[in-house]
C-alpha cells in the first residue's frame, strides 16, 4: 500500500535526523589527573582544563582528599605549588593530562574562604586581650577590669572583677607556668590563676602598656607612649633590656622566630629576630595595626584597625589576603586583639568599641 504524502514527509524527516552526527564532547577540554594525599592512596579524577582552584578544592573535599576549611598546597609532577587565588585555573599551574598531583593539607585555616566570624557574643564593655586554651576555654579581659571565661560556643562560664591591681588590662598571654599574664594600660604587668582568678604576682610599672608576650624566661611589655618594648625577667620582674625605635608599639607576639611588634604609629608590624635585627612587614598595607598573632603554619594575622579587617601575611612577610573588611569597626581609638591557640589553631578576636568577642575560626582537627 502506498504511503500518504504526509507519512512520506514524516519518514523523510526521521531519516534525516538519524543521519545528523551526534556531537561528541571534545576530549581535549578535559584531563585525567592522578591525585593523592601525602602518604595516602590515590584516585583518578577527571576535570575540565578550565577548572579553577575553588571548584577543584570542592571536588577534593567531596572525594576525601582535602578537609573543608583548611588551606592546601599541591605538588604537581614534582613541583611544589602554593596557589595565589581561587580563580586560578589548574592548567595555569602546569597541570596536564595524566599529571600526578599530591595534596598537602596545611595546618592553617583557608583564609580566603572565611566570609564571616564563626560566632560572636556581646561581652562586658570594651573587651581587650583574648586567649584560647587547648581545653576549649576563651579568656577575655576588659578595659574596666573584668575577666570572663567562655566555652567555644561562647557560653559564659565565669566572670569576675579583678580589683585595683589590674587597672585597664589590655593584651594577655599564658605563661609556661600556666598563669594568665596581663599587660595593663595603668602600667603594671599582672598574673592571675586562670581557674580561681587569684592574684599571683604584679610587676609594677608606670608607663602605659597595651601589649605583652612571653618567651622562655622573658616577658615583653610594649610601652606605647615612649615607643619602646621593655624586656623583663619572668621570675623576678627585673628589667633586662629595652628595645627602642618604635613609634606606638601595641600588641606583641613572641615565637621561635623572634618577636613581632604591631606598631600603630608606623603602620607596620616589626619582626625583631634574636640578634636584634628588624624587618618591616605590611608597609603600605596596614593602618594602625593593634595586634599580631602567628598561626600553626607560620602565617601572620594582624588586627588591621584602620582598615577594619584582619590582614594575613605569609611567613616570608608577603601579603596573602584580607579577612572580613569592614567587620572590625574602628571608632577612632579602638584597640582590638587577636589570638591563635598554638596547639589547635583556634582563632579568637575581641571587638573593642563594638563590645563583642568572637571565634573567627574553630580548632583545626587532623586532616
N, C-alpha and C positions, 0 to 999 in steps of 0.2 A: 504494500500500500504506500502510495506516495505521501511524503510529509507535507504538511501545510507550509506556506511561506513563513508563517510566524515561528513554527518549530525549526525550520531550516536556519532562520536567523539566530535563534537561541543557541542551537547546536554550534553554529559558527563562532559565536562569542565564547562559548565554553572551551572550544578547541584553541582559540586564540589565546585565552587566558592561560591554558596549560603550557603553551609554547613560550610564555614570558619567563625568562630565567629568574630563579629566586636569588635576590641579592644576598651574598654571603658577607658576614662581618669581616672586616679587614683584620686578619690575624696580626698584622704588623702594628696595630693600635694597642695590642695587649702584650704583656710579658709575664713569663713564669719565673718566680723567684724562689730560691731555697732559703727559708727563713728559720732561724733558731734562736733560742736564748743562750746566754753563756752557759756552757756545760750542760746543755739540755738537748732533748731530741728536736729535730727539725720538722718543718712542714713545707709542702709545696703550695705556694699561693699564686694565684693569677690576678693581676691588676692591670688597669689601663695605664698606658705610658704617661697620661696626663694626670695620674692620681697624685693629689697633694698630700703633704705630711699629716694634715688633720684627718683626712679620710683613711690614710694608711694606719695611723695610730689607732683609730676606732676599730679597724679590722684586726689589728694585733691584739687589742683588748678582747674582742669577740672570740678570737682563736686561742686565748690564754697565753699569748706570747708577750704581753705587756700588762701593766697594772694601771687601772684607772687612777688618775690624779698624780701620777709620778712622771717625772721627766725621763726621756730616753735618749741615748746616743746610738749610733749604728756603726758597725764595721762592714763596709761594702767592699767585697772582694779584697779584703786585707787592709783597707784604708779606713782609719777612724774618721767619722763624720759627725760633727756636732751641728744639728740643724739650726739655722738662723731664724726661720719663720715658718708658720704653719701653712702658708700658701705656696711654699717651695715645692716643686714637683720632684718626684723620685728620679725622673730622667735627668734633672738638673744636678743631681747628686751622683751622677755617673752610673746609676743602676741600668743594666741592660738585661735582655732576655737571658735567663739561666744564671744570673748573678747570685752569689751567696751573701746573705745579709745576716749578721749576728746582732741581736737586740740587747743592748746594755741598759738595764733599768737603774737610774741614778737614785741614790739616797737623797733625793731632792724633790720638792713639790714641783708640779708642772705650772710654773708661774704664769705662763701665757694663757692658761685656761682657768685662772681664778677670776670669776666675774662678780663675786660678792663675798663678804665675810661669811664664814660658816654659820656663826651665830653671835649675837650680841645681846647685852642687857644693860639697863640703866643701873649705875652704881652710886656709891656716895659721890659727893661733888668733887670735881677735879681729880680724877684718877691719874696717877703718875706711873711709877715703875711697876712692871709686871714680871713674874717669874712662874714658869710652869714646871712642875716636878714630874719625875718618872711615874710617881704613884697616881698621876692624874688630877693634881690639885693646882689651881691657878691662884697665886697670891697677887693682890693688888694693894698698893699703898696709895693714900690720898693726901692732897695738899694740906688738908685740915687735921692730919694726924691719925686718920683711921686706917686700919689694916683689915682687909677682907679676904676670905678664902672661898673659892668656888670650885665645884667639880667641872669637868669639861663639857657638861650640858648647861653650864652657867647657872646651876642651882647653888644659892648661897649656903655655905656650910658653917661659917663662923665669922664674926666681926668684933672688933674692939677698938677703942681709942687708946693710943699708945702713951699718952701723957706728955709732960712738958719736955722731957729729954729728946723726944722725936718731933722737932719743930719743922714743919713743912718738908716731909720726906719726898724724895724725887726718885732716882733710879735705885733698883735693888739688885743684889746678887746673892747666890747661895755659896757659902764658904765650904772648903773641904771638910770642916768640922760639922757641917750641917746647920750652921747658924744663918739666919736671914739677915743680911747686912744692907743697910740703907744709907745713902748719902742724903744730907738734909740741906735745904736752902738756907736754914738757920746756921749752918756751919759745921755741925757735928757729923761724925760717922758713927752709926749705932747698930748694934746687933741684938736680935731677939731670938728666942726659941721659937721655931716655926709651929710647934704643937701647942705650947702653953702661952705663947706671946710674952713670956717672961723676959725682962731685960737682962742681957748678958754682959755687955760692956759698951762703953762710949769713949771714942777718941774725939776730944773736943777740938773745935776749930771756930774761927770767926768769919772765914771767907765763904761766900755763897757757893754752894756746890749743887750741881744738877746731874752729876754722873759718878758712878762707882763701878769698878771692876776688880776682880781678884784673880791672881795667877800665882800659884805656888805660895810662897811666904810673903807676898807683897799685895798691898791694897793700893789701887789707883783712884784718886779722887780729883775730878775736874773742879777748877775754880774759875767760874765763867767770867767774872768781872776783871780778874787780874790776867786772864789769858794763859793760865798755867795748869799743869796737871801735877799734883803732889803725889809722891810715892811714899807709902808708909809701911813700916814693918808690921805684918799681920799679928804677930804675937805680942808686941809691946805698944804699938801705935807711934813709935818714934819715926820722925821724918828721915827718910833715906836719901832722897834727892828730889829735885823739881825739874819737870820738863817745861821749857818756856817756848815762846814764839807763836802761840796760837792767838786767835782773835777772841772768840767767845766759845771755848770748848764746853760741850754739854755731855751727851751720852757717850759711854765708853764700852768697849768690848775687848777683853783680853783673851788671846788664844795662843796656840803653839807657834803661830807665825809672827806674833808681836802684839801691839796694842793698836786698836782702832779708836779714833777720836772724831766724833761728829762736831764740826766747827761751824756753829751758826753764823758767826761773823764772816768767815772766809768762804762760805757756801761750798765747802768740800768736806770729805772725810779723809783724815790723815791716817796712813799706815805707818806706824813707828816700829821699826824692827828692833831686834835685840841689841844691835850695835848703835842704835840711836838715829839711824838714817830715816828720812821721811819721804813718803810718796803721796802725792795728792790724788785722790780718787773722786771722780764725779765733777771735775771742773767744767763749768758751763752747763751742767746737767741738773744741779741741785740748787735749792733755795731754802736757806735757814734750816739745814738738816739738824734734827734734835737728837736722834739716837741711831745706833747701828748694831746689827747682830750678824752672826755668821751661821749659815745652815750646815747640814751634815756633809754637803758636797764642797764646802768652802766658798759658796756664793755669799755676797754681802747684801743684806737687806737694810735699807736706810729709810727712816721715817723722814720723808722729804716734806717738811712742814709747809713751806711756801707754795709748793706745787700740789699740796693736798693729796699726796699719794705715797705709796711705798715704791722706792726705786730699787731695782735689783741689778747688781753688778757681778760679773764672773770673777773667779779667783784672781785673774790677771788684772782686774780693775776695769775691764771694758764693760760698757753698758749692755745689759741684757734686755730689760723691759721695765715698764712701769705698771704698777698694780693699782687698780681702783682709783684712778684720778678723780678728784672731787669728793671722795668719801671721807677723808680725814680733814675736816674743816679747820682752817686757820682763822682764829679770831683776833690775830694781831700779836698776842703774847702766849701762844699755845705751845705747850710742852708735852707732846705725846710720846709714848715709848713703845718699843717692840722687843720681843724676847723669843728666842728659839731654844727649845729644850735640846741639850747637847747629845742626848741618847736617842730619843724617839722623834725629834723633828717637829713637835707641836709648835705652832707659831701663834703667839698671843700679842695683842696690842691694847693700849689704852687710847682713849679719845678724850683728851683733857677737858677742853671747854664745852664739849658736847655731852660730857658726863656719861660716857659709855665705856664698857670694857668688852672686848670681843676676842673670839677664837677665829683667826684668819684661816688656819689650815689645821687639820686634825693630826694625830700621831701617824707616823709612817710605819706600816706593818711590812714584814718581809715579803718581797715580791715572789 
